[in-house]
Amino acid sequence: MRDLDASPKVDAAQIGRIFREESGRSVATLIRIFGDIDIAEDAVQEAFAVALRKWPFDGLPPNPGGWITTTARNRAIERLRREVRGRELLSEVATLSPGNDDPGMPKEVGPVQDDRLRLIFTCCHPALSAEAQVALTLRLLCGMTTDEVARAFLVAEPTMAQRLVRAKRKIKAARIPYRVPEDHELSGRLRPVLAVVYLVYNAGLTGPGEPGLCSEAIRLARILSTLMPDEPEAAGLLALLLLTESRRALRTRPDGSLVVLGEQDRTRWDRVLIEEGQAIVRRCLRRNQPGPYQLQAAINAVHADAPTVEQTDWWQIVALYDQLLAVAPTPVVALNRAIAIGEVRGPAAALALVDDLDLDNYYPFHATRADLLRRLGRHAEAAAAYERAAAMAPTNAERDFLRLGGRASR
């Protein structure tokens, strides 16, 4: 009999972190086995519900991800056996046998040998819109909530919920196969795949307690770069993630408060990651086929070159943003270019550019305006902009940082 008064061996927060790190692997495996998104998602959710009941008392199993996948697979089989259509589906898949090798499980064929990477390519089928491809993969691969996916796209949660439902319906209606792309299909699927990997990394970067997603994104980027050595944007993404990762540990203090780029101790940046990232950037430059990820990586490489923020080559960064804006003319790129302009031409020039952007639902827009207004001595306006940004910021650390800036402006 369990001691109900005993302290839990595993708390809900730990189980939540495991869910974020492992659910994508489990969902991907079950989709490969059963060929159905809803069955896979529901079974994995059920498995984690069981984990929430058992693990606080029993402790973590030796392989939490494997436990989740096995439990979810068994739950799915139990559910399918109770349904006529489910029994038909079970008859279509190979007989599942226990053991580490699962010899009866359908085997992976083709150039992509990883279930999670395979799921990304599968969701990035040309029959789906680019937004649906990225949103659906974030939902399935990362265990992100609909609200979190909506924030990544700067849209309302109900809007994103409808998009996800429509994407799943289209996959069923069009009978889009869950299979590994052929070699000749890989390049055509690359753009949304890179976007997914990038957003996976950002989810780990900004989500509290989610560093496993950063490692997962870098792992996937390495596989992509190896899989497609002639695709410079795959290399560019890997370089960008490595250079960003080199300073991730310095983004927050031990108390969880935010440390902006200009205040970080650059002697503690990871030089091994920087050197690897910069070497990839140099190889990309020699190709002379600039793309968005390569240019962003080059910008980060310039930051990594500067011993201090004052020694940053801002003119070079502005030039790189000019190129980036030419190949990716988005408001977010224009906002970042304006920040660099502010370093070389002053806050007034930057604010004029920022105020022309339609980014009212993007909290860094308001944070940037707040900083520029503060530098111009327009303190009341700066305080209001800081408060607006803080109200929209996704994490406590960012909210606290912005509210501190607002109080200092009053």
C-alpha positions as CSV (number, residue, x, y, z in Angstrom):
1,M,0.0,0.0,0.0
2,R,1.3,3.4,-1.0
3,D,2.2,5.9,1.8
4,L,0.0,8.9,0.8
5,D,1.9,11.2,3.2
6,A,5.3,10.5,1.7
7,S,6.9,13.2,-0.4
8,P,6.6,12.6,-4.1
9,K,9.7,11.1,-5.7
10,V,9.0,13.0,-8.9
11,D,7.0,16.2,-9.1
12,A,4.7,17.4,-11.8
13,A,7.2,19.9,-13.1
14,Q,9.8,17.2,-13.7
15,I,7.2,15.1,-15.6
16,G,6.3,18.2,-17.6
17,R,9.9,18.6,-18.7
18,I,10.1,15.0,-19.7
19,F,6.9,15.4,-21.7
20,R,8.4,18.3,-23.6
21,E,11.6,16.4,-24.3
22,E,10.2,12.9,-25.0
23,S,6.6,13.3,-26.4
24,G,7.8,14.1,-29.9
25,R,9.9,11.0,-30.0
26,S,6.9,8.9,-28.8
27,V,4.4,10.5,-31.1
28,A,6.8,10.1,-34.1
29,T,7.3,6.4,-33.3
30,L,3.5,5.7,-33.0
31,I,2.7,7.6,-36.2
32,R,5.2,5.4,-38.0
33,I,3.6,2.3,-36.5
34,F,-0.1,3.2,-36.8
35,G,-0.1,5.9,-39.5
36,D,-2.6,8.0,-37.7
37,I,-1.9,11.4,-35.9
38,D,-4.9,11.3,-33.6
39,I,-4.2,7.8,-32.4
40,A,-0.6,8.7,-31.7
41,E,-1.3,11.9,-29.9
42,D,-4.1,10.5,-27.8
43,A,-2.1,7.5,-26.8
44,V,0.9,9.6,-25.8
45,Q,-1.3,11.9,-23.8
46,E,-2.8,8.9,-22.0
47,A,0.7,7.5,-21.2
48,F,1.7,10.8,-19.6
49,A,-1.5,10.8,-17.6
50,V,-0.5,7.4,-16.3
51,A,3.0,8.7,-15.6
52,L,1.5,11.6,-13.5
53,R,-0.3,9.0,-11.4
54,K,2.5,6.5,-11.0
55,W,5.9,8.2,-11.1
56,P,5.4,10.5,-8.0
57,F,5.1,7.3,-6.0
58,D,7.2,4.8,-8.0
59,G,10.0,7.1,-9.1
60,L,11.3,7.6,-12.7
61,P,11.8,4.4,-14.7
62,P,15.3,3.8,-16.0
63,N,14.3,5.0,-19.5
64,P,11.4,7.5,-19.2
65,G,11.0,8.0,-22.9
66,G,11.0,4.3,-23.7
67,W,8.4,3.8,-20.9
68,I,6.2,6.4,-22.4
69,T,6.5,5.0,-25.9
70,T,5.8,1.4,-24.7
71,T,2.8,2.5,-22.5
72,A,1.4,4.6,-25.3
73,R,1.8,1.8,-27.9
74,N,0.0,-0.6,-25.5
75,R,-2.8,1.9,-24.9
76,A,-3.2,2.5,-28.6
77,I,-3.5,-1.3,-29.2
78,E,-6.0,-1.7,-26.4
79,R,-8.1,1.1,-27.9
80,L,-7.9,-0.2,-31.4
81,R,-8.9,-3.7,-30.4
82,R,-12.2,-2.3,-29.0
83,E,-13.1,-0.7,-32.3
84,V,-14.0,-2.4,-35.6
85,R,-11.9,0.1,-37.6
86,G,-9.1,-0.3,-35.1
87,R,-9.0,-4.0,-35.5
88,E,-8.8,-3.5,-39.3
89,L,-5.9,-1.1,-38.8
90,L,-4.1,-3.5,-36.5
91,S,-4.3,-6.2,-39.1
92,E,-2.5,-3.8,-41.5
93,V,0.5,-3.2,-39.4
94,A,3.2,-5.7,-38.5
95,T,2.7,-7.9,-35.4
96,L,4.3,-6.1,-32.5
97,S,6.7,-8.2,-30.5
98,P,8.3,-7.1,-27.2
99,G,12.0,-6.5,-26.7
100,N,14.5,-3.8,-27.5
101,D,14.7,-4.6,-31.2
102,D,10.9,-5.0,-31.9
103,P,11.6,-7.3,-34.9
104,G,8.0,-7.2,-35.9
105,M,7.8,-3.4,-36.0
106,P,7.7,-1.7,-39.4
107,K,11.2,-0.9,-40.5
108,E,12.5,2.5,-41.5
109,V,13.7,2.8,-45.1
110,G,15.2,5.6,-47.1
111,P,17.6,8.4,-46.3
112,V,16.0,9.6,-43.1
113,Q,16.6,7.1,-40.3
114,D,15.3,9.1,-37.3
115,D,11.6,9.0,-36.5
116,R,11.5,12.6,-35.3
117,L,13.2,14.0,-38.4
118,R,11.1,11.7,-40.5
119,L,8.0,13.2,-38.8
120,I,9.1,16.7,-39.7
121,F,9.5,15.8,-43.3
122,T,6.2,14.0,-43.3
123,C,4.3,17.0,-41.9
124,C,6.1,19.2,-44.4
125,H,4.2,17.6,-47.3
126,P,3.6,20.0,-50.2
127,A,-0.1,19.5,-50.0
128,L,-0.1,21.5,-46.7
129,S,0.5,25.2,-46.5
130,A,3.8,26.4,-45.2
131,E,2.3,27.7,-42.0
132,A,0.3,24.5,-41.4
133,Q,3.5,22.4,-42.0
134,V,5.5,24.3,-39.3
135,A,2.6,24.6,-36.8
136,L,1.6,20.9,-37.0
137,T,5.2,19.7,-36.5
138,L,5.7,22.0,-33.5
139,R,2.5,20.6,-32.0
140,L,3.4,17.0,-32.7
141,L,7.2,17.0,-32.3
142,C,7.7,19.4,-29.3
143,G,4.5,18.8,-27.3
144,M,3.9,22.5,-27.5
145,T,0.4,23.7,-26.6
146,T,-1.8,25.3,-29.2
147,D,-1.3,28.6,-27.3
148,E,2.5,28.3,-27.5
149,V,2.3,27.5,-31.2
150,A,0.0,30.5,-31.7
151,R,2.5,32.8,-30.0
152,A,5.3,31.6,-32.3
153,F,3.1,32.6,-35.2
154,L,1.9,35.9,-33.6
155,V,-1.8,34.8,-34.0
156,A,-4.6,34.2,-31.6
157,E,-5.0,30.8,-30.0
158,P,-8.5,30.0,-31.6
159,T,-7.0,30.9,-35.0
160,M,-4.2,28.4,-34.6
161,A,-6.5,25.7,-33.2
162,Q,-8.5,26.0,-36.4
163,R,-5.4,25.7,-38.6
164,L,-4.2,22.6,-36.8
165,V,-7.6,20.9,-37.1
166,R,-7.7,21.8,-40.8
167,A,-4.2,20.4,-41.4
168,K,-5.0,17.1,-39.7
169,R,-8.2,16.8,-41.7
170,K,-6.4,17.5,-44.9
171,I,-3.8,14.8,-44.1
172,K,-6.6,12.3,-43.6
173,A,-8.7,13.4,-46.6
174,A,-5.8,13.5,-49.0
175,R,-4.4,10.2,-47.6
176,I,-1.0,11.8,-47.3
177,P,1.4,8.9,-46.6
178,Y,3.6,8.7,-43.5
179,R,6.8,7.8,-45.3
180,V,10.4,8.9,-45.7
181,P,10.9,11.3,-48.6
182,E,13.0,10.0,-51.5
183,D,16.3,11.7,-52.2
184,H,14.9,13.8,-55.0
185,E,12.2,15.1,-52.7
186,L,14.4,16.3,-49.9
187,S,15.4,19.7,-51.3
188,G,11.7,20.6,-52.0
189,R,10.8,19.9,-48.3
190,L,13.8,21.7,-46.9
191,R,12.5,25.2,-46.2
192,P,9.7,24.3,-43.8
193,V,11.9,21.7,-42.2
194,L,14.5,24.2,-41.4
195,A,11.9,26.6,-40.0
196,V,10.6,23.8,-37.7
197,V,14.1,23.0,-36.3
198,Y,14.7,26.8,-35.8
199,L,11.4,27.2,-33.9
200,V,12.2,24.1,-31.8
201,Y,15.4,25.7,-30.7
202,N,13.6,28.9,-29.9
203,A,11.0,27.1,-27.9
204,G,13.9,25.7,-25.8
205,L,15.6,29.1,-25.6
206,T,12.6,30.9,-24.3
207,G,10.7,28.2,-22.5
208,P,11.4,27.9,-18.8
209,G,13.1,24.6,-18.0
210,E,13.1,23.5,-21.7
211,P,16.9,23.3,-22.6
212,G,16.4,19.8,-23.9
213,L,14.6,21.3,-26.9
214,C,17.8,23.3,-27.7
215,S,19.9,20.1,-27.8
216,E,17.3,18.3,-29.8
217,A,17.2,21.1,-32.4
218,I,21.0,21.1,-32.7
219,R,21.0,17.3,-33.1
220,L,18.4,17.5,-35.9
221,A,20.3,20.4,-37.6
222,R,23.4,18.3,-37.6
223,I,21.5,15.4,-39.2
224,L,20.1,17.7,-41.8
225,S,23.5,19.2,-42.6
226,T,25.0,15.7,-43.0
227,L,21.9,14.5,-45.0
228,M,22.1,17.4,-47.4
229,P,25.8,18.5,-47.6
230,D,25.1,20.6,-50.8
231,E,22.4,22.7,-49.2
232,P,24.1,25.8,-47.7
233,E,21.0,26.8,-45.8
234,A,21.1,23.6,-43.8
235,A,24.7,24.4,-42.9
236,G,23.7,28.0,-42.1
237,L,21.0,26.9,-39.7
238,L,23.4,24.6,-37.9
239,A,25.9,27.5,-37.6
240,L,23.2,29.8,-36.3
241,L,22.1,27.4,-33.6
242,L,25.7,26.7,-32.5
243,L,26.5,30.4,-32.2
244,T,23.3,31.1,-30.3
245,E,23.9,28.1,-28.1
246,S,27.4,29.4,-27.2
247,R,25.9,32.1,-25.1
248,R,22.7,30.5,-23.9
249,A,23.9,29.8,-20.4
250,L,24.8,33.5,-20.0
251,R,21.3,34.7,-20.8
252,T,20.1,34.4,-17.2
253,R,21.6,34.9,-13.8
254,P,21.4,32.2,-11.0
255,D,18.3,33.9,-9.7
256,G,16.6,33.6,-13.1
257,S,16.8,37.2,-14.1
258,L,17.6,38.1,-17.7
259,V,21.0,39.2,-18.9
260,V,20.9,41.1,-22.2
261,L,23.7,40.6,-24.8
262,G,25.6,43.8,-24.0
263,E,25.8,42.8,-20.3
264,Q,27.0,39.2,-20.7
265,D,30.5,38.1,-19.7
266,R,31.9,37.2,-23.1
267,T,34.9,35.4,-21.7
268,R,32.4,32.7,-20.5
269,W,30.9,32.2,-24.0
270,D,31.5,28.6,-25.3
271,R,34.5,29.1,-27.6
272,V,34.3,25.5,-28.9
273,L,30.8,26.2,-30.2
274,I,31.8,29.6,-31.5
275,E,34.7,28.2,-33.5
276,E,32.6,25.5,-35.0
277,G,29.9,27.9,-35.9
278,Q,32.3,30.4,-37.4
279,A,34.0,27.8,-39.5
280,I,30.7,26.8,-41.0
281,V,29.9,30.5,-41.7
282,R,33.2,30.8,-43.5
283,R,32.4,27.8,-45.7
284,C,29.0,29.2,-46.5
285,L,30.6,32.5,-47.5
286,R,32.8,30.7,-49.9
287,R,29.7,29.2,-51.6
288,N,28.4,32.7,-52.2
289,Q,24.7,31.5,-52.1
290,P,23.4,33.6,-49.2
291,G,20.2,32.7,-47.6
292,P,18.3,33.8,-44.4
293,Y,19.9,31.3,-42.0
294,Q,23.4,31.8,-43.4
295,L,23.1,35.6,-43.0
296,Q,21.7,35.3,-39.5
297,A,24.6,33.0,-38.6
298,A,27.0,35.6,-40.1
299,I,25.5,38.3,-37.9
300,N,26.0,36.1,-34.8
301,A,29.5,35.4,-35.9
302,V,30.3,39.1,-35.9
303,H,28.9,39.5,-32.4
304,A,31.0,36.5,-31.3
305,D,34.1,38.2,-32.7
306,A,33.8,41.3,-30.6
307,P,35.6,41.1,-27.2
308,T,33.1,43.8,-25.9
309,V,29.8,45.3,-27.1
310,E,31.6,48.6,-27.7
311,Q,34.0,46.8,-30.1
312,T,31.2,45.2,-32.2
313,D,31.5,46.0,-35.9
314,W,28.0,47.4,-36.2
315,W,28.5,48.7,-39.7
316,Q,29.2,45.1,-40.8
317,I,26.1,44.0,-39.0
318,V,24.0,46.6,-40.7
319,A,25.4,45.5,-44.1
320,L,24.4,41.9,-43.3
321,Y,20.9,43.0,-42.3
322,D,20.6,44.8,-45.6
323,Q,21.3,41.5,-47.4
324,L,19.0,39.7,-45.0
325,L,16.2,42.1,-45.6
326,A,16.6,41.7,-49.4
327,V,16.2,37.9,-49.2
328,A,13.7,37.8,-46.3
329,P,11.8,41.1,-46.3
330,T,9.8,40.6,-43.1
331,P,8.9,43.1,-40.4
332,V,10.9,41.2,-37.8
333,V,14.1,41.4,-39.9
334,A,13.4,45.1,-40.4
335,L,13.1,45.5,-36.6
336,N,16.4,43.9,-36.0
337,R,18.0,45.9,-38.7
338,A,16.6,49.1,-37.1
339,I,18.3,48.1,-33.8
340,A,21.6,47.8,-35.6
341,I,21.0,51.2,-37.3
342,G,20.5,52.7,-33.8
343,E,24.0,51.6,-32.9
344,V,25.6,53.5,-35.8
345,R,23.2,56.4,-36.5
346,G,21.6,56.9,-33.1
347,P,18.2,56.2,-31.5
348,A,16.3,58.8,-33.5
349,A,17.1,57.2,-36.8
350,A,16.2,53.8,-35.4
351,L,12.9,54.9,-33.9
352,A,11.8,56.4,-37.2
353,L,12.3,53.0,-38.8
354,V,10.6,51.1,-36.0
355,D,7.5,53.3,-35.9
356,D,6.9,52.4,-39.6
357,L,6.6,48.7,-38.8
358,D,3.3,46.8,-38.3
359,L,4.3,44.7,-35.3
360,D,1.9,45.8,-32.6
361,N,1.3,42.1,-31.4
362,Y,5.1,41.4,-31.2
363,Y,6.5,42.2,-27.8
364,P,10.1,42.8,-28.9
365,F,8.7,45.6,-31.0
366,H,7.4,47.4,-27.9
367,A,10.6,46.5,-26.0
368,T,12.7,48.1,-28.8
369,R,10.6,51.2,-28.9
370,A,10.9,51.5,-25.1
371,D,14.7,51.3,-25.2
372,L,14.9,53.9,-28.0
373,L,12.5,56.3,-26.3
374,R,14.5,55.9,-23.1
375,R,17.7,56.8,-24.9
376,L,16.0,59.8,-26.4
377,G,14.9,61.0,-23.0
378,R,11.2,60.5,-23.7
379,H,10.7,58.8,-20.4
380,A,6.9,58.8,-20.1
381,E,6.5,57.2,-23.5
382,A,9.3,54.8,-22.7
383,A,7.6,53.7,-19.5
384,A,4.3,53.0,-21.3
385,A,6.1,51.0,-24.0
386,Y,8.0,49.0,-21.4
387,E,4.7,48.1,-19.7
388,R,3.1,47.1,-23.0
389,A,6.1,44.9,-23.8
390,A,6.0,43.3,-20.3
391,A,2.3,42.5,-20.6
392,M,3.0,40.5,-23.8
393,A,6.4,38.9,-22.8
394,P,6.2,35.1,-22.6
395,T,8.5,34.5,-19.6
396,N,8.7,35.8,-16.0
397,A,12.4,36.8,-16.6
398,E,11.5,38.9,-19.6
399,R,8.5,40.5,-17.8
400,D,10.6,41.4,-14.8
401,F,13.4,42.8,-16.9
402,L,11.0,45.0,-18.9
403,R,9.1,46.2,-15.9
404,L,12.4,47.1,-14.3
405,G,13.2,49.2,-17.4
406,G,9.8,50.8,-17.1
407,R,10.3,51.8,-13.5
408,A,13.7,53.3,-14.3
409,S,12.1,55.4,-17.0
410,R,9.6,57.0,-14.7
